[in-house]
């Protein structure tokens, strides 16, 4: 991870407490909305509403009140464009994106005009949830992330 160019509110790395089969084998649904206030952040591609034990153990590592979570599967040839209508700045929320697997060629994540590439499993970034993000997977395999929405 190139930290010299990063200007996110929060960034770092946690020790992965998961294995590839822990998230690849989850049942994923097609996303329909950008933000479901009931419990789950949903992005284009696929999402899971099943909270595995490893995710239950991961959430307390962040010292924020987590309002919602989601496990995303961003399939190859997917571009998720910014959507400014998702969350209002007045809601004062933080979005934390945790990368579940290592970066591979064709993957790109950008938030608030800051690029994020070359991550390793467990890398995370956090930023105000109303910031625009661009998420691209033009690689050859699906990419998995956890997204947490937390109160500041």
N, CA, C and O of each residue as an XYZ file, in Angstrom:
608
protein
N       0.845     -1.165      0.000
C       0.000      0.000      0.000
C       0.894      1.233      0.000
O       1.830      1.328      0.795
N       0.612      2.156     -0.873
C       1.385      3.384     -0.948
C       0.778      4.394      0.019
O      -0.215      5.047     -0.300
N       1.368      4.516      1.183
C       0.791      5.402      2.197
C       1.217      6.856      2.033
O       0.616      7.741      2.643
N       2.232      7.122      1.230
C       2.692      8.507      1.076
C       1.675      9.352      0.323
O       1.632     10.566      0.521
N       0.868      8.760     -0.520
C      -0.112      9.516     -1.283
C      -1.509      9.455     -0.683
O      -2.422     10.106     -1.192
N      -1.696      8.697      0.373
C      -3.012      8.508      0.962
C      -3.380      9.684      1.858
O      -2.551     10.181      2.621
N      -4.614     10.118      1.758
C      -5.098     11.187      2.608
C      -6.485     10.845      3.155
O      -7.369     11.701      3.202
N      -6.662      9.614      3.558
C      -7.940      9.188      4.115
C      -7.979      9.523      5.593
O      -6.935      9.749      6.205
N      -9.139      9.556      6.159
C      -9.278      9.828      7.578
C      -8.658      8.733      8.419
O      -8.080      8.995      9.474
N      -8.780      7.517      7.952
C      -8.367      6.358      8.713
C      -7.811      5.338      7.737
O      -8.451      5.037      6.730
N      -6.644      4.808      8.015
C      -6.131      3.737      7.172
C      -5.176      2.887      7.978
O      -4.566      3.351      8.941
N      -5.055      1.662      7.580
C      -4.169      0.754      8.280
C      -4.359     -0.664      7.814
O      -4.847     -0.920      6.713
N      -3.968     -1.571      8.661
C      -4.061     -2.988      8.323
C      -4.349     -3.763      9.593
O      -3.753     -3.519     10.642
N      -5.267     -4.696      9.479
C      -5.543     -5.618     10.572
C      -5.069     -6.996     10.149
O      -4.956     -7.288      8.958
N      -4.796     -7.830     11.118
C      -4.385     -9.199     10.807
C      -5.636     -9.960     10.384
O      -6.593    -10.046     11.153
N      -5.641    -10.514      9.173
C      -6.831    -11.240      8.714
C      -7.149    -12.417      9.637
O      -6.282    -13.235      9.945
N      -8.394    -12.486     10.065
C      -8.857    -13.616     10.865
C      -9.819    -14.473     10.044
O     -10.717    -15.113     10.590
N      -9.625    -14.475      8.752
C     -10.483    -15.209      7.837
C      -9.630    -15.951      6.821
O      -8.440    -15.679      6.665
N     -10.259    -16.889      6.137
C      -9.641    -17.636      5.047
C     -10.508    -17.430      3.808
O     -11.694    -17.124      3.925
N      -9.931    -17.594      2.644
C     -10.658    -17.350      1.397
C     -11.998    -18.078      1.372
O     -13.007    -17.487      0.986
N     -12.031    -19.340      1.773
C     -13.287    -20.088      1.720
C     -14.340    -19.513      2.669
O     -15.529    -19.784      2.503
N     -13.917    -18.721      3.662
C     -14.864    -18.130      4.599
C     -15.796    -17.126      3.923
O     -16.942    -16.977      4.347
N     -15.331    -16.438      2.886
C     -16.195    -15.471      2.223
C     -16.598    -15.888      0.823
O     -17.680    -15.514      0.370
N     -15.782    -16.639      0.127
C     -16.129    -17.069     -1.231
C     -17.359    -17.979     -1.215
O     -18.154    -17.964     -2.154
N     -17.515    -18.761     -0.163
C     -18.618    -19.712     -0.093
C     -19.907    -19.138      0.482
O     -20.886    -19.868      0.639
N     -19.928    -17.845      0.799
C     -21.160    -17.228      1.279
C     -22.172    -17.125      0.151
O     -21.805    -17.087     -1.024
N     -23.439    -17.080      0.512
C     -24.484    -16.848     -0.485
C     -24.551    -15.345     -0.754
O     -24.766    -14.560      0.170
N     -24.372    -14.945     -1.996
C     -24.411    -13.535     -2.373
C     -25.663    -13.250     -3.186
O     -26.081    -14.058     -4.015
N     -26.250    -12.096     -2.936
C     -27.448    -11.639     -3.638
C     -27.084    -10.464     -4.527
O     -26.084     -9.785     -4.294
N     -27.886    -10.231     -5.533
C     -27.704     -9.057     -6.375
C     -28.158     -7.810     -5.628
O     -29.212     -7.818     -4.992
N     -27.386     -6.759     -5.698
C     -27.738     -5.509     -5.016
C     -28.844     -4.792     -5.774
O     -28.892     -4.825     -7.004
N     -29.729     -4.146     -5.029
C     -30.821     -3.393     -5.639
C     -30.810     -1.929     -5.250
O     -31.276     -1.081     -6.010
N     -30.277     -1.620     -4.062
C     -30.275     -0.247     -3.570
C     -28.859      0.134     -3.160
O     -28.012     -0.732     -2.938
N     -28.615      1.415     -3.064
C     -27.299      1.874     -2.619
C     -27.158      1.765     -1.108
O     -26.080      1.422     -0.623
N     -28.209      2.045     -0.351
C     -28.102      1.996      1.108
C     -29.432      1.542      1.669
O     -30.453      2.198      1.463
N     -29.428      0.439      2.366
C     -30.607     -0.110      3.004
C     -30.482      0.199      4.493
O     -29.654     -0.406      5.173
N     -31.273      1.115      5.006
C     -31.114      1.570      6.387
C     -31.452      0.497      7.419
O     -31.226      0.703      8.612
N     -31.982     -0.632      6.990
C     -32.292     -1.661      7.972
C     -31.031     -2.236      8.595
O     -30.970     -2.357      9.819
N     -30.035     -2.590      7.822
C     -28.799     -3.135      8.390
C     -27.642     -3.191      7.406
O     -26.489     -3.236      7.835
N     -27.895     -3.189      6.137
C     -26.839     -3.579      5.210
C     -26.558     -2.531      4.131
O     -27.465     -2.046      3.455
N     -25.280     -2.201      3.995
C     -24.803     -1.366      2.899
C     -24.769     -2.261      1.675
O     -24.261     -3.380      1.741
N     -25.301     -1.787      0.563
C     -25.340     -2.622     -0.629
C     -24.696     -1.894     -1.782
O     -24.983     -0.722     -2.021
N     -23.838     -2.571     -2.490
C     -23.222     -1.964     -3.667
C     -23.589     -2.777     -4.889
O     -24.157     -3.864     -4.780
N     -23.264     -2.249     -6.042
C     -23.486     -3.013     -7.268
C     -22.632     -4.261     -7.206
O     -21.651     -4.310     -6.463
N     -22.981     -5.228     -7.947
C     -22.311     -6.511     -7.843
C     -23.142     -7.395     -6.946
O     -24.343     -7.538     -7.176
N     -22.554     -7.988     -5.941
C     -23.270     -8.893     -5.059
C     -22.969     -8.555     -3.606
O     -21.924     -7.981     -3.298
N     -23.880     -8.910     -2.724
C     -23.673     -8.671     -1.319
C     -24.214     -9.859     -0.522
O     -25.057    -10.615     -1.006
N     -23.728    -10.005      0.671
C     -24.192    -11.070      1.554
C     -24.772    -10.459      2.815
O     -24.223     -9.500      3.357
N     -25.880    -11.011      3.281
C     -26.475    -10.556      4.532
C     -26.252    -11.585      5.645
O     -26.822    -11.464      6.730
N     -25.445    -12.570      5.379
C     -25.099    -13.566      6.390
C     -23.859    -13.087      7.126
O     -22.814    -12.887      6.506
N     -23.954    -12.901      8.439
C     -22.801    -12.437      9.205
C     -22.054    -13.641      9.774
O     -22.505    -14.261     10.737
N     -20.920    -13.965      9.178
C     -20.139    -15.098      9.680
C     -19.420    -14.742     10.989
O     -19.264    -13.566     11.317
N     -18.994    -15.744     11.714
C     -18.334    -15.531     12.996
C     -17.087    -14.663     12.861
O     -16.836    -13.816     13.719
N     -16.301    -14.855     11.804
C     -15.072    -14.069     11.660
C     -15.383    -12.578     11.531
O     -14.587    -11.746     11.966
N     -16.534    -12.228     10.937
C     -16.917    -10.820     10.841
C     -17.358    -10.303     12.213
O     -17.059     -9.164     12.573
N     -18.055    -11.120     12.962
C     -18.450    -10.728     14.322
C     -17.220    -10.446     15.176
O     -17.250     -9.561     16.032
N     -16.146    -11.184     14.952
C     -14.905    -10.968     15.698
C     -14.118     -9.764     15.179
O     -13.356     -9.149     15.926
N     -14.299     -9.431     13.915
C     -13.551     -8.333     13.291
C     -14.103     -6.961     13.687
O     -13.329     -6.038     13.940
N     -15.411     -6.818     13.744
C     -16.044     -5.518     13.980
C     -15.554     -4.836     15.257
O     -15.296     -3.633     15.220
N     -15.412     -5.543     16.391
C     -14.967     -4.858     17.617
C     -13.542     -4.292     17.552
O     -13.155     -3.518     18.426
N     -12.755     -4.665     16.532
C     -11.402     -4.119     16.411
C     -11.427     -2.631     16.076
O     -10.422     -1.940     16.245
N     -12.555     -2.142     15.609
C     -12.708     -0.726     15.288
C     -13.458     -0.071     16.442
O     -14.502     -0.564     16.868
N     -12.932      1.024     16.939
C     -13.530      1.686     18.100
C     -14.619      2.667     17.694
O     -14.593      3.839     18.070
N     -15.564      2.175     16.931
C     -16.705      2.965     16.496
C     -17.956      2.127     16.721
O     -17.888      0.901     16.800
N     -19.080      2.789     16.822
C     -20.355      2.071     16.857
C     -20.740      1.750     15.426
O     -21.068      2.649     14.652
N     -20.704      0.481     15.070
C     -21.016      0.063     13.703
C     -22.529     -0.024     13.558
O     -23.197     -0.779     14.265
N     -23.059      0.773     12.617
C     -24.498      0.803     12.366
C     -24.912     -0.261     11.366
O     -26.003     -0.822     11.469
N     -24.048     -0.544     10.399
C     -24.375     -1.549      9.395
C     -23.090     -2.114      8.816
O     -22.018     -1.525      8.957
N     -23.206     -3.233      8.180
C     -22.055     -3.921      7.596
C     -22.514     -4.595      6.319
O     -23.707     -4.809      6.109
N     -21.575     -4.920      5.488
C     -21.874     -5.711      4.296
C     -20.610     -6.376      3.796
O     -19.522     -5.807      3.891
N     -20.747     -7.552      3.275
C     -19.661     -8.246      2.584
C     -19.984     -8.155      1.104
O     -21.039     -8.617      0.668
N     -19.083     -7.560      0.326
C     -19.314     -7.361     -1.098
C     -18.466     -8.288     -1.942
O     -17.316     -8.582     -1.618
N     -19.055     -8.733     -3.016
C     -18.343     -9.474     -4.051
C     -18.429     -8.618     -5.308
O     -19.494     -8.492     -5.913
N     -17.304     -8.034     -5.695
C     -17.267     -7.205     -6.906
C     -16.775     -8.107     -8.032
O     -15.603     -8.483     -8.076
N     -17.670     -8.443     -8.924
C     -17.356     -9.392     -9.981
C     -16.499     -8.757    -11.075
O     -16.480     -7.534    -11.219
N     -15.787     -9.586    -11.847
C     -14.974     -9.050    -12.946
C     -15.825     -8.214    -13.910
O     -17.017     -8.464    -14.086
N     -15.195     -7.234    -14.517
C     -15.829     -6.341    -15.485
C     -16.954     -5.511    -14.860
O     -17.990     -5.284    -15.484
N     -16.737     -5.067    -13.629
C     -17.721     -4.253    -12.917
C     -17.117     -2.896    -12.589
O     -16.006     -2.804    -12.068
N     -17.861     -1.856    -12.898
C     -17.489     -0.497    -12.522
C     -18.637      0.060    -11.696
O     -19.769      0.145    -12.170
N     -18.339      0.439    -10.457
C     -19.345      1.032     -9.584
C     -19.036      2.521     -9.512
O     -18.046      2.938     -8.911
N     -19.896      3.305    -10.131
C     -19.666      4.742    -10.216
C     -20.159      5.435     -8.953
O     -21.018      4.913     -8.242
N     -19.607      6.620     -8.679
C     -20.046      7.378     -7.493
C     -21.540      7.650     -7.519
O     -22.130      7.883     -8.574
N     -22.139      7.617     -6.335
C     -23.552      7.914     -6.180
C     -23.699      8.889     -5.028
O     -23.626      8.492     -3.865
N     -23.903     10.150     -5.335
C     -23.936     11.192     -4.315
C     -25.184     11.158     -3.441
O     -25.231     11.847     -2.422
N     -26.186     10.385     -3.807
C     -27.442     10.395     -3.059
C     -27.481      9.357     -1.945
O     -28.513      9.217     -1.288
N     -26.423      8.642     -1.712
C     -26.466      7.554     -0.734
C     -26.632      8.027      0.707
O     -27.566      7.613      1.393
N     -25.739      8.885      1.163
C     -25.734      9.273      2.568
C     -25.523     10.779      2.673
O     -24.696     11.349      1.961
N     -26.256     11.402      3.542
C     -26.139     12.840      3.761
C     -24.974     13.129      4.711
O     -24.756     12.379      5.662
N     -24.219     14.213      4.462
C     -23.149     14.587      5.397
C     -23.679     14.832      6.810
O     -22.950     14.656      7.786
N     -24.943     15.238      6.918
C     -25.535     15.517      8.229
C     -25.638     14.251      9.086
O     -25.753     14.342     10.308
N     -25.599     13.077      8.457
C     -25.698     11.837      9.221
C     -24.412     11.535      9.990
O     -24.413     10.687     10.883
N     -23.310     12.223      9.652
C     -22.049     12.103     10.392
C     -21.586     10.655     10.544
O     -21.334     10.176     11.650
N     -21.482      9.974      9.400
C     -21.114      8.567      9.388
C     -19.760      8.352      8.726
O     -19.337      9.132      7.872
N     -19.107      7.307      9.124
C     -17.812      6.905      8.587
C     -17.992      5.592      7.834
O     -18.657      4.678      8.321
N     -17.407      5.501      6.660
C     -17.412      4.250      5.904
C     -16.012      3.652      6.003
O     -15.022      4.325      5.715
N     -15.932      2.405      6.405
C     -14.655      1.693      6.482
C     -14.711      0.548      5.481
O     -15.587     -0.313      5.563
N     -13.784      0.540      4.543
C     -13.686     -0.543      3.565
C     -12.492     -1.400      3.932
O     -11.372     -0.905      4.053
N     -12.738     -2.690      4.108
C     -11.692     -3.655      4.452
C     -11.545     -4.608      3.279
O     -12.517     -5.231      2.852
N     -10.336     -4.719      2.762
C     -10.081     -5.607      1.625
C      -9.786     -7.009      2.149
O      -8.867     -7.201      2.945
N     -10.569     -7.987      1.698
C     -10.437     -9.353      2.211
C      -9.354    -10.157      1.525
O      -8.864    -11.143      2.074
N      -8.977     -9.742      0.328
C      -7.919    -10.461     -0.377
C      -6.909     -9.470     -0.937
O      -7.159     -8.265     -0.965
N      -5.789     -9.975     -1.374
C      -4.718     -9.133     -1.912
C      -5.134     -8.497     -3.233
O      -5.921     -9.063     -3.991
N      -4.597     -7.325     -3.490
C      -4.830     -6.626     -4.746
C      -4.343     -7.473     -5.911
O      -3.324     -8.156     -5.808
N      -5.071     -7.427     -7.014
C      -4.637     -8.060     -8.258
C      -4.816     -7.051     -9.386
O      -5.584     -6.097     -9.269
N      -4.106     -7.276    -10.461
C      -4.171     -6.400    -11.616
C      -5.619     -6.234    -12.086
O      -6.385     -7.197    -12.124
N      -5.977     -5.010    -12.439
C      -7.319     -4.709    -12.918
C      -8.241     -4.173    -11.841
O      -9.376     -3.798    -12.136
N      -7.778     -4.126    -10.593
C      -8.601     -3.621     -9.496
C      -8.160     -2.213     -9.121
O      -6.970     -1.900     -9.081
N      -9.154     -1.374     -8.849
C      -8.894      0.033     -8.564
C      -9.982      0.531     -7.622
O     -11.159      0.219     -7.804
N      -9.587      1.301     -6.619
C     -10.535      1.896     -5.679
C     -10.125      3.352     -5.516
O      -8.956      3.655     -5.280
N     -11.085      4.241     -5.641
C     -10.797      5.665     -5.512
C     -11.872      6.307     -4.651
O     -13.063      6.035     -4.796
N     -11.416      7.162     -3.756
C     -12.341      7.885     -2.902
C     -11.863      9.328     -2.760
O     -10.707      9.590     -2.428
N     -12.775     10.245     -3.019
C     -12.470     11.677     -2.869
C     -11.200     12.046     -3.640
O     -10.348     12.784     -3.146
N     -11.094     11.521     -4.851
C      -9.975     11.768     -5.776
C      -8.643     11.224     -5.274
O      -7.587     11.678     -5.715
N      -8.678     10.255     -4.356
C      -7.464      9.582     -3.890
C      -7.520      8.123     -4.324
O      -8.450      7.399     -3.969
N      -6.525      7.695     -5.087
C      -6.471      6.317     -5.569
C      -5.924      5.390     -4.496
O      -5.075      5.776     -3.692
N      -6.419      4.177     -4.497
C      -5.971      3.164     -3.544
C      -5.787      1.865     -4.325
O      -6.756      1.300     -4.832
N      -4.549      1.397     -4.420
C      -4.236      0.153     -5.117
C      -3.152     -0.580     -4.324
O      -2.689     -0.095     -3.292
N      -2.764     -1.725     -4.807
C      -1.674     -2.520     -4.208
C      -1.929     -2.877     -2.748
O      -0.982     -2.988     -1.970
N      -3.191     -3.059     -2.362
C      -3.514     -3.424     -0.988
C      -3.215     -4.900     -0.745
O      -3.054     -5.680     -1.683
N      -3.146     -5.257      0.510
C      -3.028     -6.665      0.891
C      -4.220     -7.001      1.783
O      -4.860     -6.105      2.334
N      -4.513     -8.278      1.921
C      -5.650     -8.707      2.732
C      -5.528     -8.106      4.129
O      -4.483     -8.205      4.772
N      -6.602     -7.488      4.583
C      -6.609     -6.844      5.891
C      -6.397     -5.346      5.838
O      -6.610     -4.658      6.836
N      -5.976     -4.820      4.676
C      -5.832     -3.367      4.542
C      -7.215     -2.727      4.618
O      -8.196     -3.283      4.124
N      -7.280     -1.554      5.242
C      -8.557     -0.860      5.310
C      -8.342      0.635      5.173
O      -7.267      1.165      5.454
N      -9.407      1.297      4.728
C      -9.449      2.749      4.677
C     -10.797      3.187      5.229
O     -11.798      2.484      5.085
N     -10.812      4.342      5.853
C     -12.049      4.892      6.372
C     -12.155      6.356      5.988
O     -11.148      7.060      5.909
N     -13.357      6.805      5.754
C     -13.583      8.169      5.285
C     -15.036      8.532      5.528
O     -15.859      7.645      5.756
N     -15.375      9.822      5.486
C     -16.775     10.208      5.650
C     -17.651      9.469      4.629
O     -17.314      9.402      3.446
N     -18.745      8.932      5.084
C     -19.571      8.078      4.227
C     -20.217      8.822      3.066
O     -20.699      8.187      2.128
N     -20.241     10.141      3.105
C     -20.835     10.893      2.002
C     -19.829     11.185      0.881
O     -20.209     11.735     -0.152
N     -18.554     10.828      1.069
C     -17.574     11.035      0.005
C     -17.860     10.100     -1.163
O     -18.299      8.965     -0.979
N     -17.601     10.600     -2.366
C     -17.775      9.783     -3.566
C     -16.674      8.731     -3.681
O     -15.513      8.998     -3.371
N     -17.048      7.546     -4.126
C     -16.075      6.480     -4.356
C     -16.287      5.880     -5.738
O     -17.409      5.826     -6.242
N     -15.219      5.440     -6.328
C     -15.233      4.740     -7.605
C     -14.583      3.389     -7.357
O     -13.468      3.319     -6.841
N     -15.267      2.328     -7.718
C     -14.795      0.973     -7.441
C     -14.802      0.194     -8.748
O     -15.849      0.029     -9.373
N     -13.638     -0.283     -9.157
C     -13.513     -0.952    -10.459
C     -12.847     -2.309    -10.288
O     -11.839     -2.441     -9.595
N     -13.430     -3.312    -10.932
C     -12.795     -4.624    -11.034
C     -12.801     -5.030    -12.503
O     -13.796     -5.548    -13.011
N     -11.704     -4.794    -13.164
C     -11.534     -5.239    -14.549
C     -10.591     -6.428    -14.601
O     -10.077     -6.784    -15.662
N     -10.370     -7.038    -13.442
C      -9.513     -8.212    -13.337
C     -10.239     -9.472    -13.780
O     -11.344     -9.417    -14.317
N      -9.601    -10.597    -13.546
C     -10.145    -11.868    -14.015
C     -10.883    -12.665    -12.940
O     -11.473    -13.703    -13.240
N     -10.858    -12.191    -11.683
C     -11.577    -12.911    -10.626
C     -12.298    -11.922     -9.729
O     -11.967    -10.737     -9.701
N     -13.280    -12.413     -9.002
C     -14.059    -11.569     -8.108
C     -13.188    -11.032     -6.983
O     -12.225    -11.669     -6.558
N     -13.553     -9.833     -6.506
C     -12.847     -9.212     -5.393
C     -13.833     -9.049     -4.246
O     -15.009     -8.757     -4.461
N     -13.343     -9.241     -3.023
C     -14.217     -9.224     -1.858
C     -13.782     -8.134     -0.872
O     -12.594     -7.949     -0.608
N     -14.769     -7.428     -0.343
C     -14.531     -6.409      0.668
C     -15.610     -6.509      1.745
O     -16.695     -7.047      1.523
N     -15.276     -5.975      2.909
C     -16.287     -5.732      3.938
C     -16.423     -4.224      4.027
O     -15.425     -3.504      4.043
N     -17.642     -3.753      4.084
C     -17.889     -2.339      4.281
C     -18.659     -2.161      5.576
O     -19.699     -2.783      5.792
N     -18.131     -1.304      6.429
C     -18.783     -0.970      7.687
C     -19.239      0.480      7.622
O     -18.515      1.339      7.117
N     -20.417      0.752      8.122
C     -20.881      2.120      8.292
C     -20.942      2.340      9.792
O     -21.644      1.626     10.507
N     -20.198      3.336     10.264
C     -20.080      3.562     11.700
C     -20.400      5.018     12.041
O     -20.258      5.909     11.204
N     -20.829      5.243     13.270
C     -21.059      6.598     13.749
C     -19.737      7.213     14.151
O     -18.897      6.550     14.759
N     -19.548      8.477     13.816
C     -18.317      9.184     14.213
C     -18.389      9.581     15.670
O     -17.452     10.184     16.193
